[in-house]
Amino acid sequence: MSNYQNIVVEIHGGSATITLNRPEKKNCMSPALHAEMCQALVEVEAAKVKVVVLTGAGDSFIGGMDLEKCFFDNWDEPARFKEGVEYSFEWMRRLKAFPAVTIAKVNGWCFGGGMLVAGLCDIAIVAEESTWGLSEVNFGIFPGGGTTWATQANMPSRKQALYYSLTAETFDGKEAVTLGWASKAVPLAGLDEATQRVVDNLLRKGRIVLDFTKQVYERTRDMNFPDAIDYEIAKLYELSRLTNDDWIKTALQSFKKREYKPGLQSYQVAREDI
């Protein structure tokens, strides 16, 4: 892996962890960090991991954008400003479409752009003590750069989404689950263990079927029921082709022999690369 100044990247077997590493700035995202995230996600995707965990160093997940470096320092230099913005959009678009399962491990402060990152991840395991907020209106703008999109995509209630966007009131990790931003909240002391349990669970699944599960979910969200049926069946045939009918040859044969319970257990994937 490359050497980075603003993030730490670790790959172990089928999983990777990317830690935003600017604890003195609450891991606020600078143009340099955005550029490193672009490169890191390319390298991690090439490693064909099944799971990627994103977290922050110190007592914060992501405190939002580094306002000085992202906006104030570059505002009068349009080319530099545009470059920094493009880096941020590039890695966040890649994160949204990433083939591996992405998990936000929210250990502390999660504001503005940090909520965007958490919202783009597939799963969010968060500390009950974590603090969340859309603070943009406090300095005179609205949640931008995709943050408003993430808000309406993650929060099922228009009234709640607008309440927190307009008031900038904060909420904790437990409320993040209720509001739709998080999958599960646990005490901070148990966050590492709880996240690892989810990672270990996913590592027992096939890499391609995890990717296809994400693809089918995203594509069928805006389809009507008949179109969704056709698409899902087509993707099932594609999955079968790519995995050499593993679910038929291995999973269902194992079930037939009563070697596992599909409601409670995963079968042993026939090949590690699937």
TIDRENTOR-420993 format. One record per atom (N, C-alpha, C, O): residue in three letters; x, y, z. Coordinates in steps of 0.05 Angstrom, whole numbers, plus 5000, padded with zeros to 4 digits. Layout:
N
alaXYZ;...
END
This chain:
274
met501749765000;met500050005000;met501750255000;met504050255009;ser500650474990;ser502050724989;ser502350845017;ser500950765036;asn504251025020;asn504551175045;asn502751425044;asn502751575024;tyr501151465065;tyr499351685066;tyr499951865090;tyr501051775110;gln499252115087;gln499752315109;gln497252365126;gln497352435149;asn494852325113;asn492352405126;asn490552175133;asn488552215146;ile491251935124;ile489651705129;ile491551465135;ile493851475128;val490451255146;val491851005151;val490250785138;val487850755143;val491550625121;val490250405107;val491450145116;val493950105115;glu489749955124;glu490649695133;glu488949485119;glu486449505118;ile490249275108;ile488849055095;ile489748795108;ile492048735110;his487748645118;his488248385130;his486348185118;his483948195124;gly487348005102;gly485647795090;gly483547925073;gly484148075054;gly481047875079;gly478847965063;gly477648235071;gly475548315061;ser478948365090;ser477848625099;ser479948845099;ser482348785101;ala479049085098;ala480849315099;ala479649525118;ala477249545122;thr481449675131;thr480549895148;thr481950145139;thr484350155135;ile480350355135;ile481450625128;ile480750815151;ile478450855157;thr482850925163;thr482451105186;thr483251385178;thr485551435170;leu481351565180;leu482051845175;leu483751945199;leu482951915222;asn486052055193;asn488052085214;asn488952385216;asn491252445212;arg487052545223;arg487552825230;arg486252895257;arg484553065258;pro486952745278;pro485552775303;pro485653055315;pro483753135329;glu487753205309;glu487953475319;glu485953665306;glu485353875316;lys484753575284;lys482753725269;lys480053575269;lys478353625252;lys479653395288;lys477253235289;lys476853075263;lys474553025256;asn479053015250;asn478952865225;asn477353015203;asn476252885185;cys477253275205;cys475953435184;cys477453385157;cys479853355156;met475853385136;met476953305110;met478053545094;met476653735088;ser480653525087;ser482053735072;ser482353635043;ser481853405037;pro483053825025;pro483553734997;pro485753514995;pro485453334979;ala487753525012;ala489853325012;ala488753055021;ala489352845009;leu486953055041;leu485752805050;leu483952695028;leu483952455023;his482452865014;his480752774993;his482352634971;his481652424961;ala484652754964;ala486352634943;ala487352364952;ala487452174936;glu488152334977;glu489052074987;glu486851864988;glu487351634982;met484451954994;met482151764995;met481651654966;met480951424963;cys481951824946;cys481651734919;cys483551504913;cys482751304902;gln486051544920;gln488051334914;gln487651094931;gln487950864922;ala486951134957;ala486650904975;ala484350724966;ala484650474967;leu482150834957;leu479850664949;leu480550504924;leu479550284920;val482050624906;val482950474882;val484650234891;val484250014881;glu486550284909;glu488250064918;glu486749844933;glu487149614929;val484849934950;val483349734966;val481449574947;val481149334951;glu480249704928;glu478549554909;glu480249354893;glu479249134888;ala482649424886;ala484349234871;ala485048994888;ala485648784877;ala485049024914;ala485648794932;ala483348594934;ala483648384946;lys480948664923;lys478648494923;lys477748404951;lys477148164955;val477748584969;val476848524996;val473748504996;val472448594978;lys472748375017;lys469848355019;lys468648585036;lys466248655031;val470148695054;val469148895073;val471249115076;val473649065077;val470249365077;val471849595083;val470649745106;val468249825105;val472249795127;val471349945150;val472550225149;val474950255146;leu470850435151;leu471850705152;leu471450815181;leu469250785192;thr473550925192;thr473251035219;thr475151275222;thr476551355203;gly475151385246;gly476851625251;gly478751585274;gly478151435293;ala480951715274;ala482951705296;ala482051885319;ala480652085314;gly482751805343;gly482151975366;gly479251955374;gly478051745373;asp478052185382;asp475352185392;asp473252265372;asp471052335379;ser474052265346;ser472152355325;ser472052155302;ser474052015296;phe469752135290;phe469451995264;phe470352195243;phe472652175232;ile468652385236;ile469452605217;ile467952855226;ile465452855227;gly469353065231;gly468153305240;gly467053485218;gly466253715223;gly466953375193;gly466053525170;gly468353605152;gly470453475152;met467953805136;met470053915119;met471854105134;met470954245152;asp474354105127;asp476254305138;asp475554565124;asp476454615102;leu474054735138;leu473054975125;leu475255165115;leu474955285094;glu477355185130;glu479555365122;glu480855265097;glu481255415077;lys481655005096;lys483154905074;lys481454845049;lys482354885027;cys478954765054;cys477154705031;cys475954955018;cys475554964994;phe475455155035;phe473955385024;phe475555645026;phe476155775006;phe476255725051;phe477455985055;phe480056015040;phe480556215026;asp481855815043;asp484555835030;asp484455835000;asp486155954987;asn482455704988;asn482455664959;asn480255814944;asn480155804920;trp478555964959;trp476256084946;trp477056284924;trp475656304903;asp479256424927;asp480156624907;asp481956504886;asp482956644869;glu482356234887;glu483856094866;glu482055874854;glu482155644863;pro480355944835;pro478355764825;pro479455484816;pro478155284820;ala481855484804;ala482855224795;ala483555044818;ala482854804817;arg484755154839;arg485354994863;arg482854904877;arg482554684886;phe480955094879;phe478355024892;phe476954794877;phe476054614889;lys476854814851;lys475554614834;lys476954344837;lys475654134839;glu479654344839;glu481054094842;glu480353954868;glu479953714869;gly480354114890;gly479653994916;gly476853884917;gly476353674928;val474954034905;val472253944904;val471953684887;val470553504895;glu473353674865;glu473253434848;glu474353184862;glu473252974858;tyr476453224877;tyr477552994893;tyr475352884912;tyr475052644915;ser474053074926;ser472052984945;ser469752834931;ser468852624941;phe468752934909;phe466652804894;phe467452534883;phe465952344883;glu470052524874;glu470952274862;glu470952044882;glu469951834876;trp472052094906;trp472251864924;trp469551794937;trp468951564944;met467751994939;met465151944951;met463351794931;met461751624938;arg463651864905;arg462151704885;arg463151414884;arg461551234882;arg465751384887;arg466851114887;arg465950964912;arg465250724910;leu465851094935;leu464950974959;leu462050884957;leu461350654965;lys460351044945;lys457550974941;lys457150724924;lys455350564930;ala458850694904;ala458650464886;ala460650244891;ala461050074874;phe461950244915;phe464150064920;phe463149774920;phe461049714931;pro464649584908;pro463749314906;pro463749164933;pro462148984937;ala465649234951;ala465749114977;ala463649244995;ala462749464990;val462949105017;val461149225036;val462649435052;val464849385061;thr461449675054;thr462749895068;thr461349935095;thr458949955097;ile462949955116;ile461949995143;ile463150255155;ile465550285156;ala461450435164;ala462350665179;ala462350585208;ala460350515220;lys464750605220;lys464950565249;lys465250835262;lys467450955263;val463050935272;val462851215282;val463551225311;val461851145328;asn465851315318;asn466951305345;asn466551565361;asn467051565385;gly465751775347;gly465452035361;gly464152245344;gly462052185332;trp465252485343;trp464052705328;trp463552625299;trp465252515286;cys461052685290;cys460252625262;cys458552855253;cys456152865258;phe459753045238;phe458353285230;phe458553335200;phe460453255187;gly456453455189;gly456453545161;gly457353335142;gly456053125138;gly459753385129;gly460853185110;gly461352915123;gly461452715108;gly461852905149;gly462052645162;gly459552485161;gly459552245158;met457252625164;met454652495161;met454252395132;met453052195128;leu455252555113;leu455152465085;leu456652195082;leu455552015070;val459052175092;val460651935090;val459251705103;val459051485092;ala458251745128;ala456751535142;ala454251455126;ala453551215125;gly452951655114;gly450551595098;gly451151445072;gly449351295063;leu453451475061;leu454151335036;leu454951045042;leu454750875024;cys455850985066;cys456650705072;cys454250525074;cys451950625078;asp454650275070;asp452450075070;asp451450025098;asp449049995102;ile453250025117;ile452549965145;ile453950165162;ile456150255156;ala452650245184;ala453950425203;ala453650315231;ala451350285242;ile455850245244;ile455850155272;ile456950395287;ile459250485282;val455450495307;val456150745319;val456150735349;val454750575361;ala457850905361;ala457850925390;ala455451075400;ala454651275388;glu454150975421;glu451851105432;glu452551395440;glu450851575439;glu455051435448;glu455951695457;glu456751885434;glu457352115439;ser456751785410;ser457551955387;ser455552185384;ser453252165391;thr456652415373;thr455052655370;thr454852725340;thr456852735326;trp452352755330;trp451852805302;trp450553075298;trp449153175316;gly451053195275;gly449653455270;gly450153555242;gly452353515231;leu448153685231;leu448353825205;leu448654125212;leu446654265216;ser451054205215;ser451654475226;ser451854695205;ser452454925212;glu451454635180;glu451954825158;glu450555085162;glu451655305156;val447955075170;val446455335172;val447655515193;val447255755193;asn449255405212;asn450555575232;asn452655755221;asn453255965233;phe453755695197;phe455555885184;phe454555975157;phe456156045140;gly451955965154;gly450656115132;gly450255975106;gly449656105086;ile450655705105;ile450055555080;ile448255325087;ile447555285110;phe447455175067;phe445854935071;phe447654685068;phe449854705057;pro446854455078;pro448454205074;pro448754145045;pro446854075031;gly451154175035;gly451654145006;gly453553915000;gly454353765017;gly454453904974;gly456353704966;gly455353424968;gly456953234970;gly452653384967;gly451453124970;gly450353064998;gly448952865002;thr450853245017;thr449853205044;thr446853215046;thr445653065061;thr445653405031;thr442653415032;thr441553165019;thr439553055028;trp442753074997;trp441852814985;trp442052585005;trp440152435007;ala444252565019;ala444652355039;ala442552375061;ala441652175072;thr441852625068;thr439952665089;thr437152555081;thr435952405096;gln436252625057;gln433652525049;gln433752225042;gln431652095044;ala436052125035;ala436251835028;ala436351665054;ala435451435053;asn437351775076;asn437651615100;asn435451665120;asn434751485136;met434251905121;met432251965140;met429451935127;met428852085109;pro427851745137;pro425251695124;pro423251915127;pro421351935111;ser423552085147;ser421652295153;ser422552565143;ser424652665151;arg420952685126;arg421552955116;arg421653155139;arg423353325140;lys419753125158;lys419653315181;lys422253295197;lys423253505206;gln423253055202;gln425753025218;gln428153125202;gln429853255213;ala428253065176;ala430453145159;ala430653455159;ala432853565162;leu428453585155;leu428453875154;leu428953995181;leu430254205184;tyr427953865202;tyr428353965229;tyr431353985235;tyr432354195244;tyr432853765231;tyr435653775238;tyr437353935218;tyr439354045225;ser436453945192;ser437854115173;ser437454415179;ser439354565174;leu435154485188;leu434554765193;leu435454865220;leu436255105223;thr435354695241;thr436054785268;thr438954735275;thr440054865293;ala440254545261;ala442954465268;ala443254345296;ala445354325307;glu440954255307;glu441154115333;glu442653855330;glu442553725309;thr443953775351;thr445553525350;thr443853295362;thr441853335375;phe444753055356;phe443452815367;phe445652605372;phe447852625360;asp445052405388;asp447052205395;asp446751945378;asp445051935361;gly448451755384;gly448451505368;gly445851345369;gly445051235349;lys444651345392;lys442051205395;lys439951335377;lys438451195363;glu439951595377;glu438051745360;glu438751705331;glu436951715314;ala441251675325;ala442151635297;ala440851375285;ala440151375262;val440551175302;val439150935293;val436250995287;val435150915266;thr434951125306;thr432051185303;thr431551365279;thr429551325265;leu433351545273;leu433051735251;leu433851615224;leu433351745203;gly435051385224;gly435751255199;gly438651275190;gly439351185168;trp440351415206;trp443151455198;trp444851215205;trp446951175193;ala444051055224;ala445850835234;ala444350565234;ala441950555237;ser445950355232;ser444750085233;ser444449985261;ser442449865268;lys446450045278;lys446449945305;lys448150135322;lys450250235313;ala447250185347;ala448850345366;ala449550175390;ala447950025400;val452050195398;val453050045421;val454750235438;val455650445428;pro455250175464;pro457050345480;pro459750365467;pro460750175454;leu460950595469;leu463650645457;leu465650425464;leu467250345447;ala465550335489;ala467450125498;ala467149865483;ala469049715481;gly464849815471;gly464449565456;gly464249605426;gly463549425411;leu465049845416;leu464749905388;leu466549735371;leu465749625350;asp469049705379;asp470949535363;asp469949255361;asp469949135339;glu469049145383;glu468148865384;glu465648825367;glu465348635352;ala463749015370;ala461248995354;ala461749015324;ala460548865309;thr463549195316;thr464249225288;thr465648975277;thr465048885255;gln467448865293;gln468848625285;gln466948385281;gln467348215263;arg464848375298;arg462948155295;arg461548175268;arg461147975254;val460848415260;val459648455234;val461548385211;val460748255192;val464048475214;val466048415193;val466448105191;val466448005169;asp466747975213;asp467047675213;asp464747535200;asp465047345185;asn462347635206;asn459947525193;asn460047555163;asn459547355148;leu460747785153;leu460847835125;leu463047685111;leu462747595088;leu465247645125;leu467447495113;leu466747205107;leu468147065092;arg464747105120;arg463846825116;arg462046805091;arg461346585083;lys461347025079;lys459647035055;lys461347055030;lys463747115032;gly460146995007;gly461647024982;gly462047314974;gly460247474977;arg464347374963;arg464947654955;arg463047754933;arg462047974935;ile462547584913;ile460947674891;ile458047704899;ile456647884890;val457047524916;val454247544924;val453747784942;val451647904941;leu455747864957;leu455548114973;leu455248354954;leu453548534958;asp456948354933;asp456848574913;asp454148574899;asp452948794896;phe453248344891;phe450648334876;phe448348414894;phe446448534884;thr448448344919;thr446248424937;thr446048724939;thr443848834939;lys448348864940;lys448349154939;lys447349264913;lys445649444913;gln448249144891;gln447349244864;gln444349224861;gln443049404852;val443248994868;val440448944864;val438749134882;val436749234874;tyr439649174907;tyr438249364924;tyr438149644912;tyr436049764911;glu440449734903;glu440550014893;glu438850044868;glu437450244865;arg438949844849;arg437549874824;arg434549844827;arg433049974813;thr433649684846;thr430749624848;thr429349834865;thr426849834867;arg430750014878;arg429450214895;arg427450384880;arg425350454891;asp428050444855;asp426250614839;asp424750464818;asp423550594800;met424750204819;met423250044799;met420449974809;met419949954833;asn418649924790;asn416049804798;asn416449504802;asn418549394795;phe414449374814;phe414749094822;phe415348914798;phe417148754800;pro413848924776;pro414448744754;pro417248784742;pro418648584736;asp418149034740;asp420849084729;asp422948974749;asp424948874740;ala422449004774;ala424348904795;ala424548604793;ala426748494796;ile422348464789;ile422448174787;ile424248094763;ile425947924766;asp423748224740;asp425348154716;asp428348204721;asp430048044714;tyr428948434733;tyr431748504738;tyr433048314758;tyr435248224754;glu431648244779;glu432748064800;glu433247784788;glu435247664795;ile431447684772;ile431947424759;ile434347434741;ile435947244740;ala434547654725;ala436847674707;ala439447684723;ala441447554715;lys439547834745;lys441947844761;lys442547574774;lys444847504779;leu440447424781;leu440847154792;leu442346974772;leu444146834780;tyr441446984747;tyr442846834727;tyr445746924723;tyr447546764719;glu446147184723;glu448847294721;glu450547204744;glu452847124740;leu449447224768;leu450947124792;leu451646834789;leu453946754795;ser449846674780;ser450346384778;ser452546334758;ser454346164763;arg452546484736;arg454646454716;arg457446524727;arg459346374723;leu457546744742;leu460146844752;leu461246664774;leu463646654779;thr459446524788;thr460346364811;thr460246064805;thr460445894823;asn459946004779;asn459845724771;asn457645564785;asn458045334794;asp455345694788;asp453045574801;asp453645474829;asp452645274838;asp455245634843;asp456045544870;asp453745514889;asp453745324906;trp451745684887;trp449445664906;trp447845404901;trp446645304920;ile447845304877;ile446545054871;ile448244814878;ile447444634892;lys450844824869;lys452644594872;lys453644564900;lys454044334909;thr453944784915;thr455044764942;thr452944824963;thr452544664981;ala451745064961;ala449845134983;ala447444954985;ala446944855007;leu446044914963;leu443644744965;leu444244454970;leu442744314983;gln446544364959;gln447344084965;gln448044054994;gln447343855006;ser449344255005;ser449944245034;ser447444255051;ser447144115071;phe445444415042;phe442944425056;phe441444155054;phe440344065074;lys441544045031;lys440243785027;lys441343565045;lys439943395055;lys443943595051;lys445243405069;lys444943475098;lys446043345116;arg443443695103;arg442943805130;arg445643875144;arg445943835168;glu447443995128;glu450044075139;glu450044355151;glu451844435165;tyr447944505145;tyr447744775157;tyr444844865155;tyr443244745141;lys444245075170;lys441545185171;lys441645465158;lys442745645170;pro440445495134;pro440845755120;pro439545985135;pro440346215130;gly437545945152;gly436446165167;gly438246265189;gly437946485198;leu440246105196;leu441946175219;leu444846165212;leu446446285227;gln445646035191;gln448445995185;gln449046045156;gln447246065139;ser451646075149;ser452546095122;ser453945835113;ser455245705130;tyr453545765088;tyr454945525079;tyr457845595073;tyr458545835072;gln459445395070;gln462345435064;gln462645495034;gln462045315017;val463445735027;val463845804999;val465745614986;val467845554997;ala465145524962;ala466745324948;ala469545434941;ala471545284943;arg469645684932;arg472245804924;arg472546074938;arg470546224940;glu474846134947;glu475346384962;glu474946624945;glu474246844955;asp475346604918;asp475146834901;asp472246914894;asp471747114881;ile470246754904;ile467546824899;ile466146904924;ile463746964924;
END
